[in-house]
């Protein structure tokens, strides 16, 4: 709750922090909310949203930190004769095979389209200002930044998409 931008939570925490620590242990939070002139039902809703955001961030951190080990294991088992489920999953994740659910578009990046990496590098998607797509020269080695874009750049692109007015 400390990092929540919600003004209701800030108002409650300001009053909560002004209460001596021994009193906090004995005084119910509802009394503090009333003293802070905060609607308890709205405060509980704000607390639930803050807890939800914290849980989502925790899950994202767990998933992102575990992903390299999972990918290593998938590659290891995909190289074995019994790796028939790991191989297609890797191929789909890398864009070598189309996604069974169809392509996912994030900003200018298209994932799961089935277009191989070299084709994606040759066909840039035009900016909003461009009239025709530009064609990049064919390279002998794929551009690693296009294959594995830095996480901070992807986050910036996703943030911009989420903040667009609907």
N, C-alpha and C positions, 0 to 999 in steps of 0.2 A: 504494500500500500504506500510505502514511503516514496516510491518513484512514480506514482500515479499522477497524471496531469489534472485529474478530476478536482474541481474546486471544492466540492462537498467533502471529499476525503481530506483535503488540505485544511479546511475549516475545522473538521473534527480533530485532526492530528494536532493542530495548533492548541486547541483546548486540552487534549489528552496530554500533550507534553508539558503543559503548565501545571498539571496535577502532580503532587509529590509521589514518588515511586511507591511508597508504602500504601498510599491511598488508592493507587491504581489497582493494586492487588485485591482490594476489598470493595471498591466502588464498581458497580456494573457499568458496562460500556454505554448502556441506554441512558444512564444518568449523565454521563459525560456528553453524550449526543444532545440531550435536552439542554444542558448548560451551554453547549456550543450553538444552540438554536438551529439544529440540523434535523431534518425529517428522517426518522429512523428507517422507514421503509426505503426511502431513496438511498440512504447510506448503505443499507444491506445490499441493495442492487449494485451500487458502485463497488462495494467490497467484492461481490461475486464477479463483476467484470474485471476487476484488478487481479483477482485470483486466476481467472480464466486466461488473461494475458500472460501472467507469470507462468502458468502451466504450459501454454503454447510455446513460450520462449525456451522453457526447460526441455520440452520435447524436441524442438529444433536443434538445440545444442547437443543433446544426446544423439540424435540422428546424424548430424553433421560430423561429430567426432568419431562415431562408429563407422561411418561410410567407407573410409579407406580400408579398414580391416575387412569389412564385408566384401568389398570389391576384390581385395587380394584373395580371399577365400573362394569367391565365385570364379575367379580366373584359375586358381589352383584346381578346383574340382571340375571346372569346365574342360581342362586339359586331360582329364581322366576318361576312360571309356564310358563310364556311367554319367558323364556330365551333360547329358542331352537336354536337361532343363536349364543349366547354367549358361550354356553357349548361346541359345536364342535370347536369353534375358540380357546378356552382355551386348549382343548384336543389336537388339532393339534399343537399349540405353545409349549406344554409340551412334545410332541412326543408320546402321547398315541394313536393318530390316525395318519395315513399317510397323508402327505401333498398332496393336489390334483395336485400339479405341480411336484411332485417327490421330492426326497431327495436333500438337499443342503449340500455340503461338504465344510467345512472350516478347513483347516489343517487336524487334526485328528478327528475333531468333525463332526458328521453327524446329520443334523437336518431334521425333517419331514420324517424320514424313516419309521415310524410306529412301530419301535422296541421300546418296552416299556423300561422304565428307568432301571429296574433291569437287563434286557437283555443287555443293553448297558454297564452297569457296569461290567458284567461278561465277556464281550468280548471286551478287549482293542484292538485297531487297532495297529499293530506292527510298530515299528520305522523302518526307512529305513535300519538300521543295523540288525534288528531282522529277523529271517527266518520264525518263526511261531508266531502267536498271543499268548500272555500270557492270562491265565484265572485267574481273580481275584476271591477270595473267596466270596461266597454269604453272604451278610450282611442282618441283619434284618431291618436296616434303610438305606435308600439311602444316598449316599455321597452328601451332599449339594453343595460342590465345583464342583462336576461333573454336578449336575443338574443346578446350577446357577454359572458358572465360573465367577471369578472376571473380571470386565470390562477391567482392565489394562492388564490382561493376554490375553484376546481375542484380544485386540488392538495389542499386540505384535505379536500374531500369524497372524493376518490379514496383518500387516506391512510386515512381512517376506514373505507372499504369494505375496503381491503386488510388492515386490522388486526383485522377482526371474526373471532371464533373460528368455525371451521367445524364 
